[in-house]
């Protein structure tokens, strides 16, 4: 930290005394990614939710460790096997001055299936059969069978006024016309891939936030984001790259904030009968899909040195992953040990599967969506080359990757997924379960994976209200999916924020969110 002379210190104190509010009026945050729309029902991406929760509240909230806490709903309970009752918070105002009621929550639940965004939010309403308003502050949700995890799903249920209208689209939200919520900040303006400007909502039910104005500036390039902090262009940045972390940690002018996260970089091998991008041997397309063979998927897994990924590629900012959720989450299987690294065994399995010399395969990843995704992508391609594989690795911007992934155009991918509800139903139901639009399962199963044994055990868990019995069933389902290499987890990411020293106070969150209203200036 730079030292002040006595003269400059006195001058600084005089300034603070003269205009205390001005010193902490504005907060400018440099972020790797921002929203793709101001419609809170447009996309499930974490960067979307993180940005828009400043304007819109969710029915249920979570703390920095993803433990449930009241949001617009102050309490919830099942009143029979297929009905949840939510009590609404009274005295809440929308930004236009109208009162929030249960009717707004009902409308928001029913609107989600009507919004055709790139990553549907129906993941969070898949159990909803119907919604009933009992009175202004009581809502009853009828579910499709038992739905013990419904409150967890509603941590992403953003509420908009019922007057919004089902016909409202991106243009109305992006212009600000429909960007009306109950959150701590009001919408001022947004430039796609640029600045989202917010102004404090003084009538917020949770109390006034510290900052009068917040600017969330999208700066996707890591070097540019770091430079913006060092130059004073921004006050805080997220996703400090591993290559800059140690230098910043040892810089007295910079303060870093580090947290474990829920995000895991997962490999998704397509097991469809016909792979989207051809797999080749000696330049000729192979017959069938090698990735359907469990021995091939195991070989890919065994060839991954997760310790190298963590300690060398990510420079210590992560931990090896052995399943799709971090340890301690509801449904994490304790029966799954550390992932083995054995290149010789991997070669043997590949030879047994009929590919002693390997094959050529396309491997597509996200780039700059989460810390280290592009460098991990390249490192995996190099590790697999030791098996004799020729890996055409390509890291793409999320705006290109996610729509194409949704169209199932890739043979093998890697991207990050976080269990944001803290339990297995969210992750395994979306990524692993056989695709079933009617039941709302498999929404993000892009690889065509289907295992009736997994579906049966998972389905029993989803219909079990007793927490201990449900936990055991989810643990069994997790074990089945991971032994089958439905997806191949690599590393659990850690997240680093950085700010000028002694300027802000914040508690890092495991969901990686940067919530301006939870950040305060140092007094």
N, C-alpha and C positions, 0 to 999 in steps of 0.2 A: 504493500500500500504506500503510495507517495505521501511524504510528510508535508504538512502545511507549516509555513512560517507563522510566527506570532501575528504579524500584520495581516496576512491573508486569512488566518483563522478568525481574527476579530471582524474582518470585513464579511466573511462568510456568515458569521453569527448575526451580524447586523442585517444581512439580506434575509436570513431566515425569520428574524423577528419582525421585519417589515412586511414580508409576504409569505407566511407559512403555507397557505393553501397552494400557492403557485409552485412551490418546490416539489410537490408530489401530485400535481394536477394530472399529468399525462404519463402514460406508460406505453412504450413502443416495443413490441416483441417481434423478433425475427424468427420465423418458423419455416421448417423445411416444406411443409405442405399446408394448404388452406382448404376451404370448402370448394366443392364443385358446383354448388348451387346454394341459395339461401333458403330453399325449401327443406325443412328438417326431415321430411319423409322421402327425400330423393335417393339417399345412398346410405349404406351401412358403414362406410369407411370411417375409421377412427378420427381422421383429420376433419371430416365433415361434422361428426358429433361434437368434437372438442370445440370447434369454432362456434357452432350454433347454440350450444347450451348457454352461451352468454346472453342470448336473446330469448330462447325458449327453455322452459323448465320441463323436466320429465315427471311422470306420475310418481315414480320411486327413484330415489337417488342412492349413490354409494359413496363411502368415504375413500380416503387415499389407499386403503387396503382392500377395496371392493366389498366392504361389508354394507349390507342394506341399511338405509336410513330414510326417514320421511322426505318426500319431495312435495309435489302438489297433493299427494295423498298422505295423510297423517297416520293412517293405520290400515291394515288389511287382514282379512281372515277368511278361511273357507267356511261357508255356512252349510254346505253339504258336499257330496263327492264331486259334483260338477258345477259348483257355484262359488265364486270369490266375491266378497263384499269389500269395497274400498270406501273409506271415509275421506272426503275432500277437505282441504284446508280452507277455512273461512276467511274472508277479508282480503283476498288476493285480487289485485287489479291487473288487467292487461295494460299495455303501454298506451292504449287509446282511452283509458279511463273506465272501461266497462268491467263488470265483475266477472271473475272466473267461477264457473259452476260445473257440476257433473256433466251437463250437456256438452260442454266443450271437450271434456275427456272422452265422452262417447263418440263425438264427431271425429276426433283425432284417431281413435282406434279404427273406426270404419273407413276413414280416408286412406289409410296406409295401403290396402290392397288396390286402391284406385290409381296410385301413383306409379308410373312406369319408368322408374329410374334404372340406372345401369346395374345396381346391386340392391335388389328389392328388400324393403324393410319388413316384408311378410315373415321373415325369420322370427320377429318379435310378437307376431299376432297369430302364429300358426295354430295355437290351441283355442283361439277365440271362436265360439259358435255364434253368440249373440250378446248384445249389451243392453242393459235396462237402467234407466234413470229412475231411482226410487224417490228421491227428492233432490233439491238443489245441491246437497252435499253428500249424497250417497249414490254409489254406482255399483251395480251388480253385473258381473261378467260370467255368462254361461260358457262352459268349456266343452270341447270335444273329448269327452272322457275325463279322467282325472288329470289335473295339470298342476302338480306340486311346485313347479318352477315358474309359474306365471308372474309372481312379483319380481323375480330376477329378470324376466324378459322385459318387464315394464320399466326397467332402468334406462331403456332406450326409447321409451314411448314419449316423444316430444308432443306437447299440447299446443294447439293453435285454436283460435276462436272458432266457434261453430259458424259464425257469420262469414268465415273465409270462403265457404262454398266449395263443393267438389270439383267445380270446373277450373279453379285457380291453378295456374301453372307456373313454370319457372320465371317467365317474364314478370309476372305480378310480384313474385317474391324477390327477385333480383333487383327490381326497381325500388323496393321498399314498401310498395303499396300494401302487400300482404305480410310483410315481415313484422308482424305484431305478436309479441309473446308476453310472458309474465316474468321474464328473466331479469337479472340485475343490470343489464344494459339494453339500450334501445339501438336499433339499426340506424346508421347515418348513411353509409355508402359502401359499395364493394366494387372492386375491379377484379375480374377473374385473373388469377395468377398474380394479383397485386395486393393492394391494401383493403382490409376490412376495417372500417372505422366505426367505433361504438361510443355511445355517450351514456353516462351513468343515469340509471332510472332511480330517482330519489324516493319513489313510493314502493320500492321493492320490499316484498314481505319479509325477506331475510335480513333486512338492514342495508344501509348504504355501503357500497363498495368503496375502497380507498381511493380509487383513481377516477377523476372526472371524465377523462377521455382515454380510450384504449385503441391503439392501432395495431392490428395483427398483420404484419408484413410478410408475405410469402417470398422466401429467398431459398429456392431449391438447392442451389450449389453450396456445398459445405464450406468451401474456401471463402465464398462471398459472404456467407452468414457470419463466419468468424471475423472477417475483416470489418463487417458492419458493427459488430460489438466493439472491437478494438478502436474503431474510429469515432465511436459515440453516436453513430447513426441510430442504433437501437439500444435499449436498456437491458435486454435479456434475450438469449437465444436458446432454442432446444436442439436436441440431437447433435451435440458436440461430437465431431468425428473422433474415432479412436486415435488417429494420427496426431491430433492436437491436444488430446486430453492431458497428458503428462505435463506438457509445457504450460497449459492453462492452470493446472492444479498447483504448479510450483511458482506461479506468477502472483506476487503480492497484490497486484492491482485487479486481479480477477478472482471471483469466488465461484466454485463449482458445486453443483448439487447432483448427487448420484443416487439412483434407485434401481433395484431389480424391477423387471417388468413382467407382464403376462404374455408378451409377444414372443412367439417361437417361429423360427424360419423352418417351414415344412416343405419337403419335396413331395410332389404329387405325380406319380407315374400313371399315365393313362393305361387302363387295362381293357379298353374296348377291343372288339374283334378286329376293327380296322383303325389303326392309330392315325390321328389327324395329320401328323407329319411322318413320312416314311422312315423306317429304320433300315439301314443298309449294311451289307457285308460285301467288301471289295467292290463297292460302287453299285451293287445290285440290291434292289429292294427285297427284303426277306419275306418269306411266306409266313403269314400269321403275325402275331404281335408278341415279341419276346418278353414284354413286360407283364404278360399274363402269367408267366411262369414264376412261382414264388421263389425259386432258386435264383432267378435273375434279380428280383427285388432284394433278396437277402444279400446277394453279392454287392449290389450298389450300397447297401447299408453298411456291410462289413468293411468296405473300402474307405469309409469316412473316418478320418482321424479328428474327432471332436475336440480333443485337447489342443491340437494345432489350430483348429478354427478359433477357439477361445483365446489361447495365449499368444498366438502369433498373428493371425489374421485380424482379430478384434482387439488385440493388445490388452487382453484381460477383462474386457467389458462384456462379459457374458458367462454362461455356465452351460455344460453339455446337457442336451435334452434327451430323455428316453421315452417320452410320450407327448401327447398334444397339449398337456396342461402342466404347470409347475407343481411340485410336490406340495401337499397340504390342501389342494383344491378338492372339492366334493366330487368324488369319482376317480381320483388319481389311484392307479393300481400299485400297491406296494410290492406286488409279485414281479413286477418288471424291474430287473436290475439295470446296471449301467450298460450302455450299448458297447458291444465288443468291436475292437478294431483289429482285423486280421486279414491282410491282403492276400496271403497264400490260400486261406480258406475261401476267400471271395473268388479267386481264380479257379479253384477246384469246382465251386458251385456253377460258375459260368461255363466251364468245360462240360460238366454234367448236363447242363441245359442245352448243349449243342453249339456253344459259341466260344471255343477255346482261344480264338484270336480276337474276341470281342466283336464290336459292331460300331456303326456310326449312328449318332442320335442327336437330335436338336434338344437343347435345354434352355428354357426361357425364364427369366427372373425379373423381379422389379428392380428398379434403379432409383436410389435416393428416396425410397418410400419410408424405410426405417433404417436405423444405423447399420451400416455394414452389409446391406443386402447385395450390392454389386460385387464387393470384394469376396464375400463368401461364395457367391455364384461362380466366380472365376477360380477360386481355390478348389471347389468341388470338381470342376471340370478337370483340373490338374490331377486331383487325387484319383479320379476315375480313369484317367489316361494310363495309370499304372496297371489297370486291368486289361489294357489293350483297347479300351474304348476311344473312339474319336468323338469328342463332345463339342458340338457347335453351340457354345454358350453365348447367350445374348441377354443383356440387361436392358430393359425398356422402361421408359417413364410410365407411371401408373395410368396416365390418361390413354395410353396405347395398350398397355398390358391388360388392364382389368376388363375393358369391353371385349377384347379378343379372347381372353380366358373365359368370359361368360358365354361366348359363342363356341367354346370348346375347340379352339383352333390349334392348341398346343399338345404335343406328345408327352412332354415332361416339364413341369414348372417348379419354381420355388417362390414362395411369398410368405409374408408374416401373417399369423393369425393370433389373436389374443382372446382368451376366455374371459370376456368382459363381465360376465354374470357370475363368475366364480364357481361354476359347476358344469358337469359333463354334458348335460342335456344340450346346452348351447353349442358346444364345439362338435361333439360326436354326432349329434342330430343333424347338424348342418353340413359337415364335411365328409362323414363316413357312411351314414345311413343310405340305403338305396333311395334313389331319387323318387319322391312320392309327392307330387304337387298337391294332391287332394289332402294329405295329412300335413303338409308343410315341412316334410323332412327332405334332406339331401339338397337343400337350396343351393349350396356351394360345392356339391359333389361334381366336379368338372371331369373327373377321371373315369367315370363309369363303374366305379367299384360297387360291388353288391355281394353281401354275404348273409344268407338267410339266418345263420346261427347268431351273428351279431344283431341283426334286426330284431330277432325274437327276444334276446336277453335285454337289449336296450329298450324295446317296446314295453316289456314288463316293468322295467325301472321307471319309465315315463308315466306308468299308470299306478304306481305305488306311492301312497301318501306317507307311510311310515318312513321317517328319514333314514334309520339304520338299514332297513331292508332295501330301500332305494339305493343307498350308497353302495351296498354290496353288489347289487345288480349292475350299477354303472361301472364299478371296478372290474367286474367280470367282462363287461362289454369293452372297456378300455384295453384289457389284456388281449382279448380276441383280435381286435383291430390292429394292435401294435405287433402281435406275433405274425399276423398276416401281411404286415407292411402295407396296410391300406394307404397310409401316408408314411413318410420317413422323416421324423423330426431331427433337427440338427443341433441348434443352439437356442438357449433362452437369452434374449437380449437384455442388456442393462442400458439405462438411459442417463445421459448427462446433460444438464442445463448449465449455462454460465451467465454471470452478470458482473457488472462492475462491483468491486469489493465494497462491503458495508453499505449497500444501497437498498437491497430488498430482503424480505424474509419470505420463504416459501417452504412448504413440505412437499417433497417429490412424491409423485403418484405412480403406482405400479401399472396403471393403464396408460402412462406416458402423457396424460393430458396436461396442458398448460392452461390453468383456469385463472384468468386475471383477477377475478373477484376473490380468489383465495390467496392472493399475493399482496403483501403490505410493504410500505416503505419502512426502512430502518429509522427508528425515532432517535 
